[in-house]
Amino acid sequence: ARRSPATLAALAGALLLSIASPEAGMAAITAATAGNMQSQINYTRSNEKEADRFGIATLAKAGFDVQAMPRFFGRLADEYRYASKPPPMLLTHPLPEDRVADSRQRAQAY
């Protein structure tokens, strides 16, 4: 996995800290790794939003009903509502409810 310079610096600092206190060093390594993972999740979520924007534009250009996208995301939201799910900060995709709202707003532009 790719690591950012900030993550590498945090890991290097954590390793140095572990010399003085192994427990504190391990906690710092865990925090740096978690921060890197959250950054990757946020990047993935951003990509998904961009894909949704591109998707609705493609529907419009192809002559399809752009309101189909918010309806589809509404169905996903209905299914997701009762499912066991991780905390929103750990999701790689935007929340279904957010996708419904975003796609409705975008569909109005067409």
C-alpha positions as CSV (number, residue, x, y, z in Angstrom):
1,A,0.0,0.0,0.0
2,R,1.1,3.5,-0.8
3,R,2.0,5.6,2.3
4,S,2.0,9.4,2.4
5,P,5.1,11.3,3.6
6,A,3.2,12.4,6.7
7,T,2.3,8.8,7.5
8,L,5.9,7.7,7.0
9,A,7.1,10.5,9.3
10,A,4.5,9.5,11.9
11,L,5.6,5.9,11.8
12,A,9.3,6.9,12.1
13,G,8.5,9.0,15.1
14,A,6.5,6.2,16.6
15,L,9.4,3.8,16.2
16,L,11.7,6.3,18.0
17,L,9.1,6.7,20.7
18,S,8.9,2.9,21.1
19,I,12.6,2.9,22.2
20,A,11.6,4.9,25.3
21,S,8.2,3.3,25.8
22,P,7.1,0.2,23.8
23,E,3.5,0.7,24.8
24,A,3.4,4.4,23.7
25,G,5.3,3.5,20.5
26,M,2.8,0.8,19.7
27,A,-0.1,3.2,20.3
28,A,1.5,5.8,18.0
29,I,2.1,3.2,15.3
30,T,-1.6,2.2,15.5
31,A,-2.7,5.8,15.4
32,A,-0.5,6.5,12.3
33,T,-1.8,3.4,10.5
34,A,-5.4,4.2,11.4
35,G,-4.9,7.8,10.1
36,N,-3.5,6.5,6.8
37,M,-6.4,4.0,6.4
38,Q,-9.0,6.8,7.0
39,S,-7.3,9.0,4.4
40,Q,-7.6,6.1,1.9
41,I,-11.3,5.6,2.8
42,N,-12.0,9.3,2.3
43,Y,-10.2,9.2,-1.1
44,T,-12.3,6.2,-2.2
45,R,-15.5,7.9,-1.0
46,S,-14.5,11.0,-3.1
47,N,-14.0,8.8,-6.1
48,E,-17.4,7.3,-5.7
49,K,-19.0,10.7,-5.6
50,E,-17.2,11.6,-8.8
51,A,-18.5,8.4,-10.4
52,D,-22.0,9.3,-9.4
53,R,-21.6,12.7,-11.0
54,F,-20.3,11.1,-14.2
55,G,-23.0,8.5,-14.1
56,I,-25.9,11.0,-14.1
57,A,-24.3,13.0,-16.9
58,T,-23.9,9.8,-18.9
59,L,-27.6,8.9,-18.3
60,A,-28.6,12.4,-19.5
61,K,-26.4,12.3,-22.6
62,A,-27.7,8.8,-23.5
63,G,-31.3,10.0,-23.3
64,F,-32.2,8.0,-20.2
65,D,-34.4,9.3,-17.3
66,V,-32.0,11.0,-14.9
67,Q,-34.5,10.5,-12.1
68,A,-33.7,6.8,-12.3
69,M,-30.5,7.4,-10.4
70,P,-32.1,8.9,-7.2
71,R,-34.8,6.2,-7.4
72,F,-32.1,3.5,-7.5
73,F,-30.2,5.0,-4.6
74,G,-33.5,5.3,-2.7
75,R,-33.9,1.5,-3.1
76,L,-30.4,1.0,-1.9
77,A,-31.1,3.3,1.1
78,D,-34.2,1.3,2.0
79,E,-32.3,-2.0,1.9
80,Y,-29.4,-0.5,3.8
81,R,-31.6,1.0,6.5
82,Y,-32.2,-2.4,8.2
83,A,-28.8,-4.0,7.6
84,S,-26.0,-4.3,10.1
85,K,-23.5,-1.7,9.2
86,P,-20.1,-0.3,10.3
87,P,-19.8,3.3,11.5
88,P,-20.1,5.9,8.6
89,M,-16.5,6.9,8.9
90,L,-15.4,3.4,7.9
91,L,-17.5,3.2,4.8
92,T,-15.8,3.3,1.4
93,H,-18.9,4.7,-0.3
94,P,-21.0,7.7,0.5
95,L,-24.1,6.9,2.7
96,P,-27.0,5.8,0.6
97,E,-29.1,8.7,2.0
98,D,-26.5,11.2,0.9
99,R,-26.4,9.6,-2.6
100,V,-30.1,10.0,-2.9
101,A,-30.0,13.6,-2.0
102,D,-26.9,14.4,-4.2
103,S,-28.4,12.6,-7.2
104,R,-31.8,14.3,-6.8
105,Q,-30.1,17.6,-6.8
106,R,-28.0,16.8,-9.8
107,A,-31.0,15.4,-11.7
108,Q,-32.8,18.7,-11.3
109,A,-30.0,20.3,-13.4
110,Y,-31.1,18.2,-16.5
